[in-house]
Amino acid sequence: MSALRKLLPAAILLLVLGPFVMPAFAQAASSTSVVIPWGDWAAAALMTVSAVVLPVITWGLRLLPEQLQSLVRTAQVEQLLAKAVSYGINATAGAAQGRSLTVDIGSEVARHAVGYTIEQGPRWVEAWLGGQEGIRKRIIARLDVMPTAALQ
């Protein structure tokens, strides 16, 4: 166990500095000029920083006041429902973006969209929206159906 503890700082150092150091050794020395791949280094640095900073930001969102957390969740759910409606339209034969839907096609789109929301969304979404029926109502509200059609 103590051997692993001794190697841990070296492994962390290698992970952090590796993207910066390794490309310099990989350059071919074909002439007397030295090529410094600063663009590659910057891209590697950005990826490394984002790999560390984004999880910290995500963790920090837990510390937001309850009202702001609710706004963030609402935005996440709105985005998920918009994607679900698009998926439902694309997964249903006879449905197209921008066209009004008939009862049969609209019901099929809603069925596909509800399935997408439950399968692809976070687990808390279903309970937060009132189960499958609550999700279905919100999806139907976003569909463009014919004036004579009434989805149930």
Buried (B, 14 or more C-beta within 10 A) or exposed (E): EEEEEEEEEEEEEEEEEEBBEEBEEEEEEEEEEEEEEEEBBEEBEEEBEEEEEEEEEEEEEEEEEEEEEEEEBEEBBEEBBEBBBBBBBEBBEEBEEEEBBBBEBBBBBBBBBBBBBBEEBEEEBBEBBEEEEBBBBBBBEBBEBEEEBEBE
